[in-house]
Each structure stands twice: as C-alpha cells, then as structure tokens.
C-alpha cells in the first residue's frame, strides 16, 4: 500500500493496535519512571522516563509526521519550555536573536529575561520590514530568528518563505523557528516553507480541551534533533507520560475540531463586520487585511482566532464583558470552548505600555478564540453583550 494518508487519518490512527501483550487498540499509558535492565550493562530500549518514554514517543512521532518535513520532535512541559529548550541548545553569550515586536507576551518576557542574564542579545523588530531583516541577517552573531505568523494577538502575517530564504542566504549558521500555534499543522506547514524548527504550545489546538499544559519542538535535521533531545534530558523539561497520553487523545480530533472552529469564527466575523461598536477587526481572512495575500499563499485556512478593537464610546469594557455568557474571560486559546482575552491586562501584561503601543496592542483590543459551540448561539451572545438586541 503506497497511499499517503491525510492528516486527519494519521492523527486518528497513531499508535493503534501495537500492543502485543494484551491486544489493546489504543496504546496503553506507560507511567513507570524507570525500567529494569536485562543484565549487567544490558539496558533495554528505555531506562528512565526523563530521557525517553513509550507513551511520549508515540506522540512525538505523530507530531513530527503532521508537520510535513519533520523527522522527529521533542515534547516539553509547556510552550515556553519549548522556546527555552531551543535557547539553551543553540545560544551562547554574544549571540544575536531576532524576534517579532508584536509576539506573544510570554515569549517576549522569556527572551528579555534571558537577555538580561547575559545569555544573548535580542532584537525585537517588525518582521514585515524586510530591509531591516536583511541588515540584521548579515550579522555573524545572528543565531536564531523567531517567527510568529499569524502574530498574537494582532494576527499579522509575514512571509515565512521569504524570511527563511533571506536569513539562510545571508547567514548559514542562523536557524529560523516558526511558532505555528495559531494555525496548527492543519492550516500551515512551516518546514515546507523553509523553517528549520517549528514550535507549538500543545496546550492550545493540538490538545484542544484546556486541560493540559505542554509544548513541542519539531525538527527536520537529525543533528538538531540529537542536540535538542540531549538538552531536554539534561534540563528535565520533557512532558510526563500522562500529559503525553492526554495530548495524543486530543490530537486525534484536531482536524474536525479546528475546521469547525474556523467555520464558526468566519460566521461571527461576517456578523461583526457591520457592527458599529467594533472599530477594527483583525483576521487574515478579511480581504482588506494587510496580510491576506501572503496568508492565501502560505496557509491552508485562516484559523479560528480573531481580534477586534471595541468602540468604548458606544459600550464600556465592563458592560461588554459582564454581559457575555458563552465567551469566557480567560487566557489561552484553541480549546473547544470559546474564550475572550484582553491582551493589555492579560496575555501581554509583561510588556510595558510603551512596548505594547509600539506593537499596536491598544487597551481597547480583545482577542477571541472561537470554540465548537453553535455559531448562532455565539452570535446571539455577542449581540446581547454589544447592546444591539
């Protein structure tokens, strides 16, 4: 059989029917922290679960397969620990890191904190400014370029292929890392577009049920995989067996979940486009969005997250949020339930107001993660909260 199965099929079938002891259809969870040796100096395939674990290995193989071009992956205890793992593996004092000026607040906080410790120098830039990127790419100190597209929370889109090509042609020692959390492998394939590494907060769409914290680094070069695996063991930040088991269960339904979430998001956006209480809508699927043409080229969908700026002369923030029943005020995104966040006081509170203003993150901005509820119910809830019933 030479048919290449779709992502949906691969996700569902991962690890099934491989239990030779009892014939379990679903792979059993292996909770043991340690494994006995066959004899003196005769270890088995597994010796200690910090280094490797059968349950974790099933999910690592699956996530590498879903990101086309991946040869392996390392699942970590959180999305932030995935970024930390990359920094500890590849950086030394004096190296230069480039990151988006409008990135996730947690990424900004971590990169700044490690910079202040003297691990490297970091430069936050507008990555749509290709002239500036070209200039920085020529630096022999450049080691890592973090790309976040669409960005969190403004959903700005940058050209992955163009940036990776520019960086690789200018500096053979630099690696390009794409945070693919917003899109998931269903809608975007950064390794195919030239990225060296892909990261996800598995907490979000990959798990999809808001009951797990985890991250992953997907790799397409065996050398980098070996280095990252070694450091993950040294740092002790690999995901537990139980978290890996939950993640595997979540990924099985990734495709139908995110497709339904996208349909719901687009229904809601069609409604909000003509609502006077909404000043600006941010969504790469809108024809007037500055990143629309790039998104059409490099994405297979526009996703299920959008942001908007509220006209506070027409409705107050407190009244709007307190009237919502189906959108929970909470951080995170990608779960089956709909969430709404206020980035300035929540996800991006680690940024100073000056930095947020420079990135375009206003105090009137809200980020919405659309779930799998009935879109008509979600629209009704927004109508009520906006006072247009």
SVG drawing of the C-alpha trace seen along z (x, -y; Angstrom):
<svg xmlns="http://www.w3.org/2000/svg" viewBox="-33 -58 63 69">
<polyline fill="none" stroke="black" stroke-width="0.4" points="0.0,0.0 1.6,-3.3 -1.2,-5.7 -0.2,-8.7 -2.9,-9.2 -4.3,-12.6 -3.5,-14.4 -6.9,-13.5 -6.4,-9.8 -2.8,-9.9 -3.9,-11.7 -6.6,-9.1 -4.6,-6.0 -1.3,-7.0 -0.1,-4.2 -3.2,-2.0 -3.0,1.8 0.6,2.0 0.1,3.7 1.4,7.3 0.8,8.2 -2.9,7.7 -4.0,6.5 -5.1,3.1 -6.4,1.0 -5.5,-2.3 -1.8,-2.4 -1.7,-2.0 -0.1,-4.7 3.3,-3.8 3.6,-5.5 6.8,-3.8 9.6,-6.2 12.3,-3.5 12.9,-0.2 14.8,2.9 18.0,4.0 18.2,7.3 21.5,7.9 24.8,6.2 25.4,3.4 22.4,4.6 19.8,1.8 16.5,2.1 15.3,-0.4 14.0,-2.5 15.9,-3.0 14.5,-6.2 11.4,-8.2 13.0,-11.6 15.1,-10.6 12.5,-8.7 9.1,-7.1 7.0,-4.8 3.9,-7.0 5.7,-10.2 7.5,-8.6 4.1,-7.8 3.1,-11.5 6.5,-12.7 6.4,-10.6 2.9,-11.8 3.6,-15.5 6.7,-15.1 4.6,-13.4 1.9,-16.1 4.4,-18.9 5.4,-17.8 9.2,-17.6 9.7,-16.8 11.9,-13.8 11.3,-14.0 10.1,-16.1 10.6,-16.8 7.5,-17.3 8.1,-19.6 6.3,-20.6 4.9,-23.8 5.2,-26.0 7.5,-28.3 9.8,-25.4 10.0,-24.5 11.4,-28.0 13.7,-27.8 15.0,-24.4 15.9,-26.0 17.7,-28.9 19.7,-26.6 20.6,-24.3 21.8,-26.8 22.8,-30.0 25.9,-31.3 26.8,-34.7 27.2,-37.3 24.8,-35.6 22.1,-37.6 18.4,-36.6 15.7,-38.3 12.1,-38.1 8.8,-39.8 8.0,-43.1 4.3,-42.0 4.9,-38.5 3.1,-36.6 3.8,-38.3 5.2,-35.2 7.7,-34.8 8.7,-38.5 9.1,-38.0 11.3,-34.9 13.5,-36.3 14.0,-39.5 14.8,-37.7 17.4,-35.5 18.9,-38.5 19.2,-40.4 21.0,-37.3 23.6,-37.8 22.7,-34.6 22.5,-36.5 21.4,-39.8 17.7,-40.1 16.3,-42.5 12.5,-42.8 11.6,-44.0 8.8,-44.5 9.3,-41.4 7.4,-42.9 10.3,-45.3 12.5,-43.1 15.2,-45.8 15.8,-45.8 15.7,-42.0 18.3,-41.8 20.6,-44.2 20.3,-42.2 20.7,-38.9 24.2,-39.9 25.5,-39.9 27.8,-37.0 26.4,-36.9 22.9,-36.0 21.9,-32.5 18.1,-32.4 15.2,-34.1 11.8,-33.5 8.9,-34.0 5.3,-34.2 2.7,-34.2 -0.1,-35.0 1.1,-37.0 -0.5,-37.0 -2.8,-39.0 -3.0,-41.1 -2.8,-38.2 -0.2,-40.0 1.1,-37.7 4.7,-37.6 6.1,-35.6 7.8,-32.6 9.5,-31.5 10.9,-34.9 12.3,-35.4 13.8,-32.0 15.4,-32.3 16.8,-35.7 18.2,-34.5 19.7,-31.3 21.3,-33.0 22.8,-35.8 23.9,-33.6 24.5,-29.9 24.7,-29.5 21.3,-31.0 18.2,-29.0 14.6,-30.0 12.0,-29.0 8.3,-29.4 5.7,-29.4 2.8,-27.6 0.4,-27.5 -2.2,-29.8 -2.5,-27.8 -1.7,-24.2 -0.3,-21.7 -3.8,-21.6 -3.5,-25.2 0.2,-25.8 3.4,-23.8 6.4,-26.0 9.1,-23.3 8.0,-23.0 8.3,-26.8 11.9,-26.8 11.8,-26.9 14.4,-24.8 12.3,-24.3 8.6,-24.5 7.2,-25.1 3.8,-24.8 2.1,-25.4 0.4,-22.0 -1.9,-23.5 -3.8,-25.1 -5.2,-23.5 -3.1,-20.3 -4.7,-19.2 -7.8,-21.3 -9.6,-20.8 -7.9,-23.3 -6.9,-20.5 -3.2,-20.2 0.0,-22.3 2.6,-21.2 4.8,-22.3 6.8,-20.7 9.7,-21.4 9.5,-19.7 12.8,-19.3 13.8,-18.4 17.5,-17.9 18.8,-14.9 21.8,-16.8 19.4,-19.4 17.2,-16.6 20.0,-14.9 21.2,-18.2 17.6,-19.1 16.9,-15.6 20.2,-15.7 19.4,-19.1 15.8,-18.1 17.1,-15.3 19.7,-17.4 17.2,-20.2 14.5,-17.7 11.7,-19.5 10.2,-16.7 6.5,-16.1 5.2,-13.5 3.7,-10.2 0.2,-11.2 0.4,-14.6 1.6,-12.8 -1.3,-10.4 -3.8,-13.3 -2.1,-15.1 -2.3,-12.0 -6.1,-11.8 -6.5,-15.5 -4.6,-15.4 -6.8,-12.6 -9.6,-15.1 -7.5,-18.1 -8.7,-18.3 -12.5,-18.2 -12.2,-20.5 -10.2,-23.2 -12.3,-23.1 -15.5,-23.6 -13.9,-26.4 -12.8,-28.1 -16.3,-27.9 -17.7,-29.4 -15.1,-32.2 -16.0,-33.1 -19.7,-33.2 -19.0,-35.6 -16.7,-37.8 -19.3,-38.2 -21.7,-39.5 -19.1,-41.8 -18.0,-43.4 -21.1,-45.7 -21.4,-46.3 -20.7,-49.9 -19.4,-49.0 -16.5,-47.3 -13.9,-49.8 -11.3,-47.4 -11.4,-43.7 -8.1,-41.7 -8.3,-38.5 -6.1,-37.3 -9.1,-36.0 -10.5,-39.5 -9.8,-40.9 -8.7,-44.3 -6.3,-42.7 -2.7,-43.6 -1.5,-40.0 -4.3,-38.5 -2.3,-37.8 0.6,-36.2 -1.9,-34.1 -3.5,-32.8 -0.1,-31.7 1.3,-30.0 -1.8,-28.9 -4.5,-26.4 -7.0,-28.2 -7.3,-31.4 -7.9,-29.9 -10.3,-30.4 -8.9,-33.4 -9.6,-37.0 -9.1,-40.2 -11.0,-43.5 -10.9,-47.0 -14.1,-48.0 -15.6,-51.4 -15.7,-52.3 -17.8,-55.4 -20.7,-53.1 -20.2,-50.3 -17.9,-50.1 -15.4,-47.3 -17.0,-46.3 -20.5,-46.2 -19.4,-44.2 -17.5,-41.6 -20.0,-41.2 -22.8,-40.6 -21.1,-37.7 -22.4,-34.2 -20.7,-32.0 -17.3,-33.6 -15.3,-33.0 -12.9,-35.8 -9.6,-33.8 -6.2,-33.4 -5.2,-30.7 -7.0,-29.7 -7.7,-26.7 -10.0,-24.8 -13.4,-23.5 -14.9,-26.3 -15.0,-30.0 -12.7,-32.4 -12.1,-36.1 -9.0,-37.8 -7.9,-41.4 -4.2,-41.3 -3.1,-44.5 -4.0,-43.3 -3.7,-39.5 -1.6,-37.8 0.7,-40.8 0.8,-42.4 4.5,-41.5 5.1,-44.2 5.3,-47.8 2.7,-50.2 5.4,-51.8 6.3,-48.4 2.6,-47.5 1.9,-50.8 4.8,-50.2 3.4,-46.8 -0.1,-48.2 -1.7,-46.5 -4.2,-49.0 -6.2,-49.0 -9.4,-48.5 -8.1,-45.3 -9.8,-41.9 -8.6,-38.5 -11.3,-35.9 -10.7,-32.2 -13.8,-30.6 -14.9,-27.2 -17.2,-24.5 -20.5,-25.8 -23.3,-26.6 -22.2,-29.8 -25.8,-31.2 -25.6,-31.0 -22.2,-32.7 -23.5,-35.5 -26.6,-35.9 -24.3,-36.2 -22.2,-38.9 -25.3,-40.8 -26.5,-40.9 -23.2,-42.0 -22.8,-44.7 -26.3,-46.0 -27.8,-45.5 -30.6,-43.1"/>
</svg>
